[in-house]
Amino acid sequence: MAHGAHRSPLLPPRPDVTLARDCEQCLGWGTVVTRDGHHELCHACQPGPARGESGSPRP
């Protein structure tokens, strides 16, 4: 049985830690942990379309 590639829940996204350095939201990590226990890029300090699972930035 063939399976497609799945996103690994063990590897968090790669944030730009230079932008995250003084962020109070993520405490300098560049990622935040969701209620589901998944890592996401911090919406306060990480710009770009990579935010969220849908690929669109959240307000």
Phi and psi restraints in degrees (range 20) as a CNS / XPLOR table:
assign (resid 1 and name C) (resid 2 and name N)
       (resid 2 and name CA) (resid 2 and name C) 1.0 -94.9 20.0 2
assign (resid 2 and name N) (resid 2 and name CA)
       (resid 2 and name C) (resid 3 and name N) 1.0 143.6 20.0 2
assign (resid 2 and name C) (resid 3 and name N)
       (resid 3 and name CA) (resid 3 and name C) 1.0 -128.7 20.0 2
assign (resid 3 and name N) (resid 3 and name CA)
       (resid 3 and name C) (resid 4 and name N) 1.0 147.6 20.0 2
assign (resid 3 and name C) (resid 4 and name N)
       (resid 4 and name CA) (resid 4 and name C) 1.0 -79.3 20.0 2
assign (resid 4 and name N) (resid 4 and name CA)
       (resid 4 and name C) (resid 5 and name N) 1.0 168.6 20.0 2
assign (resid 4 and name C) (resid 5 and name N)
       (resid 5 and name CA) (resid 5 and name C) 1.0 -69.4 20.0 2
assign (resid 5 and name N) (resid 5 and name CA)
       (resid 5 and name C) (resid 6 and name N) 1.0 136.8 20.0 2
assign (resid 5 and name C) (resid 6 and name N)
       (resid 6 and name CA) (resid 6 and name C) 1.0 -112.6 20.0 2
assign (resid 6 and name N) (resid 6 and name CA)
       (resid 6 and name C) (resid 7 and name N) 1.0 146.3 20.0 2
assign (resid 6 and name C) (resid 7 and name N)
       (resid 7 and name CA) (resid 7 and name C) 1.0 -71.6 20.0 2
assign (resid 7 and name N) (resid 7 and name CA)
       (resid 7 and name C) (resid 8 and name N) 1.0 129.5 20.0 2
assign (resid 7 and name C) (resid 8 and name N)
       (resid 8 and name CA) (resid 8 and name C) 1.0 -75.3 20.0 2
assign (resid 8 and name N) (resid 8 and name CA)
       (resid 8 and name C) (resid 9 and name N) 1.0 123.7 20.0 2
assign (resid 8 and name C) (resid 9 and name N)
       (resid 9 and name CA) (resid 9 and name C) 1.0 -74.4 20.0 2
assign (resid 9 and name N) (resid 9 and name CA)
       (resid 9 and name C) (resid 10 and name N) 1.0 -9.8 20.0 2
assign (resid 9 and name C) (resid 10 and name N)
       (resid 10 and name CA) (resid 10 and name C) 1.0 -85.2 20.0 2
assign (resid 10 and name N) (resid 10 and name CA)
       (resid 10 and name C) (resid 11 and name N) 1.0 -21.7 20.0 2
assign (resid 10 and name C) (resid 11 and name N)
       (resid 11 and name CA) (resid 11 and name C) 1.0 -102.5 20.0 2
assign (resid 11 and name N) (resid 11 and name CA)
       (resid 11 and name C) (resid 12 and name N) 1.0 113.6 20.0 2
assign (resid 11 and name C) (resid 12 and name N)
       (resid 12 and name CA) (resid 12 and name C) 1.0 -72.8 20.0 2
assign (resid 12 and name N) (resid 12 and name CA)
       (resid 12 and name C) (resid 13 and name N) 1.0 160.3 20.0 2
assign (resid 12 and name C) (resid 13 and name N)
       (resid 13 and name CA) (resid 13 and name C) 1.0 -62.7 20.0 2
assign (resid 13 and name N) (resid 13 and name CA)
       (resid 13 and name C) (resid 14 and name N) 1.0 158.3 20.0 2
assign (resid 13 and name C) (resid 14 and name N)
       (resid 14 and name CA) (resid 14 and name C) 1.0 -93.2 20.0 2
assign (resid 14 and name N) (resid 14 and name CA)
       (resid 14 and name C) (resid 15 and name N) 1.0 105.5 20.0 2
assign (resid 14 and name C) (resid 15 and name N)
       (resid 15 and name CA) (resid 15 and name C) 1.0 -84.9 20.0 2
assign (resid 15 and name N) (resid 15 and name CA)
       (resid 15 and name C) (resid 16 and name N) 1.0 163.3 20.0 2
assign (resid 15 and name C) (resid 16 and name N)
       (resid 16 and name CA) (resid 16 and name C) 1.0 -89.3 20.0 2
assign (resid 16 and name N) (resid 16 and name CA)
       (resid 16 and name C) (resid 17 and name N) 1.0 102.2 20.0 2
assign (resid 16 and name C) (resid 17 and name N)
       (resid 17 and name CA) (resid 17 and name C) 1.0 -69.3 20.0 2
assign (resid 17 and name N) (resid 17 and name CA)
       (resid 17 and name C) (resid 18 and name N) 1.0 -19.0 20.0 2
assign (resid 17 and name C) (resid 18 and name N)
       (resid 18 and name CA) (resid 18 and name C) 1.0 -65.5 20.0 2
assign (resid 18 and name N) (resid 18 and name CA)
       (resid 18 and name C) (resid 19 and name N) 1.0 -40.7 20.0 2
assign (resid 18 and name C) (resid 19 and name N)
       (resid 19 and name CA) (resid 19 and name C) 1.0 -71.0 20.0 2
assign (resid 19 and name N) (resid 19 and name CA)
       (resid 19 and name C) (resid 20 and name N) 1.0 -29.7 20.0 2
assign (resid 19 and name C) (resid 20 and name N)
       (resid 20 and name CA) (resid 20 and name C) 1.0 -83.1 20.0 2
assign (resid 20 and name N) (resid 20 and name CA)
       (resid 20 and name C) (resid 21 and name N) 1.0 -10.1 20.0 2
assign (resid 20 and name C) (resid 21 and name N)
       (resid 21 and name CA) (resid 21 and name C) 1.0 -46.9 20.0 2
assign (resid 21 and name N) (resid 21 and name CA)
       (resid 21 and name C) (resid 22 and name N) 1.0 -47.5 20.0 2
assign (resid 21 and name C) (resid 22 and name N)
       (resid 22 and name CA) (resid 22 and name C) 1.0 -108.8 20.0 2
assign (resid 22 and name N) (resid 22 and name CA)
       (resid 22 and name C) (resid 23 and name N) 1.0 17.1 20.0 2
assign (resid 22 and name C) (resid 23 and name N)
       (resid 23 and name CA) (resid 23 and name C) 1.0 -76.3 20.0 2
assign (resid 23 and name N) (resid 23 and name CA)
       (resid 23 and name C) (resid 24 and name N) 1.0 127.5 20.0 2
assign (resid 23 and name C) (resid 24 and name N)
       (resid 24 and name CA) (resid 24 and name C) 1.0 -81.2 20.0 2
assign (resid 24 and name N) (resid 24 and name CA)
       (resid 24 and name C) (resid 25 and name N) 1.0 -21.2 20.0 2
assign (resid 24 and name C) (resid 25 and name N)
       (resid 25 and name CA) (resid 25 and name C) 1.0 -71.2 20.0 2
assign (resid 25 and name N) (resid 25 and name CA)
       (resid 25 and name C) (resid 26 and name N) 1.0 -46.6 20.0 2
assign (resid 25 and name C) (resid 26 and name N)
       (resid 26 and name CA) (resid 26 and name C) 1.0 -107.5 20.0 2
assign (resid 26 and name N) (resid 26 and name CA)
       (resid 26 and name C) (resid 27 and name N) 1.0 0.3 20.0 2
assign (resid 26 and name C) (resid 27 and name N)
       (resid 27 and name CA) (resid 27 and name C) 1.0 60.1 20.0 2
assign (resid 27 and name N) (resid 27 and name CA)
       (resid 27 and name C) (resid 28 and name N) 1.0 32.3 20.0 2
assign (resid 27 and name C) (resid 28 and name N)
       (resid 28 and name CA) (resid 28 and name C) 1.0 88.7 20.0 2
assign (resid 28 and name N) (resid 28 and name CA)
       (resid 28 and name C) (resid 29 and name N) 1.0 0.8 20.0 2
assign (resid 28 and name C) (resid 29 and name N)
       (resid 29 and name CA) (resid 29 and name C) 1.0 -84.1 20.0 2
assign (resid 29 and name N) (resid 29 and name CA)
       (resid 29 and name C) (resid 30 and name N) 1.0 -29.9 20.0 2
assign (resid 29 and name C) (resid 30 and name N)
       (resid 30 and name CA) (resid 30 and name C) 1.0 88.8 20.0 2
assign (resid 30 and name N) (resid 30 and name CA)
       (resid 30 and name C) (resid 31 and name N) 1.0 -8.2 20.0 2
assign (resid 30 and name C) (resid 31 and name N)
       (resid 31 and name CA) (resid 31 and name C) 1.0 -132.0 20.0 2
assign (resid 31 and name N) (resid 31 and name CA)
       (resid 31 and name C) (resid 32 and name N) 1.0 157.2 20.0 2
assign (resid 31 and name C) (resid 32 and name N)
       (resid 32 and name CA) (resid 32 and name C) 1.0 -127.5 20.0 2
assign (resid 32 and name N) (resid 32 and name CA)
       (resid 32 and name C) (resid 33 and name N) 1.0 156.6 20.0 2
assign (resid 32 and name C) (resid 33 and name N)
       (resid 33 and name CA) (resid 33 and name C) 1.0 -100.6 20.0 2
assign (resid 33 and name N) (resid 33 and name CA)
       (resid 33 and name C) (resid 34 and name N) 1.0 128.2 20.0 2
assign (resid 33 and name C) (resid 34 and name N)
       (resid 34 and name CA) (resid 34 and name C) 1.0 -78.7 20.0 2
assign (resid 34 and name N) (resid 34 and name CA)
       (resid 34 and name C) (resid 35 and name N) 1.0 173.1 20.0 2
assign (resid 34 and name C) (resid 35 and name N)
       (resid 35 and name CA) (resid 35 and name C) 1.0 -62.6 20.0 2
assign (resid 35 and name N) (resid 35 and name CA)
       (resid 35 and name C) (resid 36 and name N) 1.0 -25.2 20.0 2
assign (resid 35 and name C) (resid 36 and name N)
       (resid 36 and name CA) (resid 36 and name C) 1.0 -82.3 20.0 2
assign (resid 36 and name N) (resid 36 and name CA)
       (resid 36 and name C) (resid 37 and name N) 1.0 -4.8 20.0 2
assign (resid 36 and name C) (resid 37 and name N)
       (resid 37 and name CA) (resid 37 and name C) 1.0 88.1 20.0 2
assign (resid 37 and name N) (resid 37 and name CA)
       (resid 37 and name C) (resid 38 and name N) 1.0 12.0 20.0 2
assign (resid 37 and name C) (resid 38 and name N)
       (resid 38 and name CA) (resid 38 and name C) 1.0 -95.8 20.0 2
assign (resid 38 and name N) (resid 38 and name CA)
       (resid 38 and name C) (resid 39 and name N) 1.0 148.1 20.0 2
assign (resid 38 and name C) (resid 39 and name N)
       (resid 39 and name CA) (resid 39 and name C) 1.0 -86.3 20.0 2
assign (resid 39 and name N) (resid 39 and name CA)
       (resid 39 and name C) (resid 40 and name N) 1.0 136.8 20.0 2
assign (resid 39 and name C) (resid 40 and name N)
       (resid 40 and name CA) (resid 40 and name C) 1.0 -132.7 20.0 2
assign (resid 40 and name N) (resid 40 and name CA)
       (resid 40 and name C) (resid 41 and name N) 1.0 154.1 20.0 2
assign (resid 40 and name C) (resid 41 and name N)
       (resid 41 and name CA) (resid 41 and name C) 1.0 -62.0 20.0 2
assign (resid 41 and name N) (resid 41 and name CA)
       (resid 41 and name C) (resid 42 and name N) 1.0 143.1 20.0 2
assign (resid 41 and name C) (resid 42 and name N)
       (resid 42 and name CA) (resid 42 and name C) 1.0 -65.6 20.0 2
assign (resid 42 and name N) (resid 42 and name CA)
       (resid 42 and name C) (resid 43 and name N) 1.0 128.4 20.0 2
assign (resid 42 and name C) (resid 43 and name N)
       (resid 43 and name CA) (resid 43 and name C) 1.0 -75.0 20.0 2
assign (resid 43 and name N) (resid 43 and name CA)
       (resid 43 and name C) (resid 44 and name N) 1.0 -17.4 20.0 2
assign (resid 43 and name C) (resid 44 and name N)
       (resid 44 and name CA) (resid 44 and name C) 1.0 -83.3 20.0 2
assign (resid 44 and name N) (resid 44 and name CA)
       (resid 44 and name C) (resid 45 and name N) 1.0 -34.0 20.0 2
assign (resid 44 and name C) (resid 45 and name N)
       (resid 45 and name CA) (resid 45 and name C) 1.0 -122.6 20.0 2
assign (resid 45 and name N) (resid 45 and name CA)
       (resid 45 and name C) (resid 46 and name N) 1.0 -10.4 20.0 2
assign (resid 45 and name C) (resid 46 and name N)
       (resid 46 and name CA) (resid 46 and name C) 1.0 -105.9 20.0 2
assign (resid 46 and name N) (resid 46 and name CA)
       (resid 46 and name C) (resid 47 and name N) 1.0 106.7 20.0 2
assign (resid 46 and name C) (resid 47 and name N)
       (resid 47 and name CA) (resid 47 and name C) 1.0 -79.1 20.0 2
assign (resid 47 and name N) (resid 47 and name CA)
       (resid 47 and name C) (resid 48 and name N) 1.0 168.9 20.0 2
assign (resid 47 and name C) (resid 48 and name N)
       (resid 48 and name CA) (resid 48 and name C) 1.0 107.4 20.0 2
assign (resid 48 and name N) (resid 48 and name CA)
       (resid 48 and name C) (resid 49 and name N) 1.0 169.2 20.0 2
assign (resid 48 and name C) (resid 49 and name N)
       (resid 49 and name CA) (resid 49 and name C) 1.0 -76.6 20.0 2
assign (resid 49 and name N) (resid 49 and name CA)
       (resid 49 and name C) (resid 50 and name N) 1.0 -3.7 20.0 2
assign (resid 49 and name C) (resid 50 and name N)
       (resid 50 and name CA) (resid 50 and name C) 1.0 -76.2 20.0 2
assign (resid 50 and name N) (resid 50 and name CA)
       (resid 50 and name C) (resid 51 and name N) 1.0 -2.3 20.0 2
assign (resid 50 and name C) (resid 51 and name N)
       (resid 51 and name CA) (resid 51 and name C) 1.0 -72.0 20.0 2
assign (resid 51 and name N) (resid 51 and name CA)
       (resid 51 and name C) (resid 52 and name N) 1.0 136.9 20.0 2
assign (resid 51 and name C) (resid 52 and name N)
       (resid 52 and name CA) (resid 52 and name C) 1.0 75.6 20.0 2
assign (resid 52 and name N) (resid 52 and name CA)
       (resid 52 and name C) (resid 53 and name N) 1.0 168.5 20.0 2
assign (resid 52 and name C) (resid 53 and name N)
       (resid 53 and name CA) (resid 53 and name C) 1.0 -76.9 20.0 2
assign (resid 53 and name N) (resid 53 and name CA)
       (resid 53 and name C) (resid 54 and name N) 1.0 -28.0 20.0 2
assign (resid 53 and name C) (resid 54 and name N)
       (resid 54 and name CA) (resid 54 and name C) 1.0 -83.4 20.0 2
assign (resid 54 and name N) (resid 54 and name CA)
       (resid 54 and name C) (resid 55 and name N) 1.0 -10.8 20.0 2
assign (resid 54 and name C) (resid 55 and name N)
       (resid 55 and name CA) (resid 55 and name C) 1.0 87.2 20.0 2
assign (resid 55 and name N) (resid 55 and name CA)
       (resid 55 and name C) (resid 56 and name N) 1.0 3.3 20.0 2
assign (resid 55 and name C) (resid 56 and name N)
       (resid 56 and name CA) (resid 56 and name C) 1.0 -114.1 20.0 2
assign (resid 56 and name N) (resid 56 and name CA)
       (resid 56 and name C) (resid 57 and name N) 1.0 142.0 20.0 2
assign (resid 56 and name C) (resid 57 and name N)
       (resid 57 and name CA) (resid 57 and name C) 1.0 -65.6 20.0 2
assign (resid 57 and name N) (resid 57 and name CA)
       (resid 57 and name C) (resid 58 and name N) 1.0 144.3 20.0 2
assign (resid 57 and name C) (resid 58 and name N)
       (resid 58 and name CA) (resid 58 and name C) 1.0 -98.7 20.0 2
assign (resid 58 and name N) (resid 58 and name CA)
       (resid 58 and name C) (resid 59 and name N) 1.0 148.1 20.0 2
